[in-house]
Amino acid sequence: MGEQVGIVWDERLAEYDFGPGHPLAPIRVQLAMRLAADFGLLDSTRAHIITPVEPVSDELLLSVHEQAYVDAVIRASSDPHFYDQARGLGTEDDPVFTGMHQASARVAGATLAAVRAVHTGEFGHAVNLAGGLHHALPGAAEGFCVYNDIGVAIAWLLDQGVERVAYVDVDVHHGDGVQAMFWNDPRVLTISIHESPATLFPGTGWPSEVGGPDALGTAANVALPAGTGDQGWLRALHSVVPDLLQAFAPTVLITQHGVDTHFEDPLAHLLVSVDGQRMAFEALHRWGHRYADGQWVALGGGGYEWVDVVPRAWTHLIAEALGTPIPPESEVPQAFHDYVLEALGRQAPGRMTDGRQPWPRPLEQGFDPADPVDAAILATREAVFPHHGLQAEPDLWF
């Protein structure tokens, strides 16, 4: 796994900023890029910074968004008092800000740059930590997401003639916008592993959501109970994703790595550690090679513990993409400590681990339908696997 890796970054991506007090602050990505730099990752002979990043055209936005919605975002960009509840603009989640259209289109441009670099063969993998705005719907902003950079990039790939794109979303929230955009397109497989919609926004992502009539089985949703930790989360990932990827045989794998699954995240209720997240990154990297001929694009997403979680997790993601994983016991560099203390008045975490050693217990070692996590896994497998000719139920039950 010694590929050349494109890492997309442009300081102007920080202009995607809903203002003071908003959870999706650009400092999250800036700190992650700084920590990656302090570890020397950006100086690797395999790392290639893709910059500058330009906004995508309105034409590309319209490949997945409605004209009236794009027009509304453009109007909101110059009117701080603009409010359109039906379009999700001016709300608490998505307050308008000056330059919103250009800033949001630039985030889409960053993800498109990552996808284009992999599709053309310039790099084997690409990473865009500023991307992953998976909630934006065709006609509305939602959940801190104005334009759906993932949807734009997938639509672009399909326009280039790519036959099959797989999208795997491990954010704590359901990847509803991407699912909606390709609901009835058999060329796109969307897999989302998230906290149950019974307890978390956006209230979608049930196992019964399996795709439109022309694309049954191309949407897969694992709705995990609140309180699920490393073992259950990794078990769900390994019990659903590789089987579907093997059956679907994607040309390109795009993954969204929101790290709001962490036990310190203030907006959700899963109990995953940085160590569990790091193991998921490694698995998705490996599956990108096994099932998509190494064409892998990794994106950021949610994650609202700005200092303790996001920088460490996403630095592990960049290191994994480069094929040079950081040992979990590694100390966080002093330069990063100094910067965080000066910029935020906080102490940075000491090491790149939470001290956990999780592992994904395979179904072959036993399956308990009375266990809430196993029941969630089985519900997804029963809903989706038959559409791919796969066996839903495991051979061994407790």
DANORNOR-V455817 format. One line per field, one symbol per residue. psi: psi as a letter, one per 20 degrees, with the letter a starting at -180 (. if undefined). A space follows every 10 residues. Layout:
psi=???
This chain:
psi=mkqpppoppp hihiinoirp iphmqihghg hghgggghij hijqiipopo qrpqqrqhgh hiiiqqghgg hhggghhjni jppnhhjjpj rhhmqqqpjg ggghhhghhg hhhggghghi jgqgrqpnhi akmiiprhjq qqljpfqnhg gggghgghhi jphpppppoj qhqpmhgggh hkhkoiippp pporqpihiq qjjrkqhioj rrhjkpijpp ponqqqipag ghghggghig ghghgghhmq hqppqplpkj iqiipijakr lqrhggghhg ggghgghhgh ikkinppprc crojnhghfg ggghhhgggg hijmqpphiq qpqhhggggg gghikrpqqh rkqjjqmrqn oqhijqpoii phghhgghgg ghhgghijkq pgpqhpq.
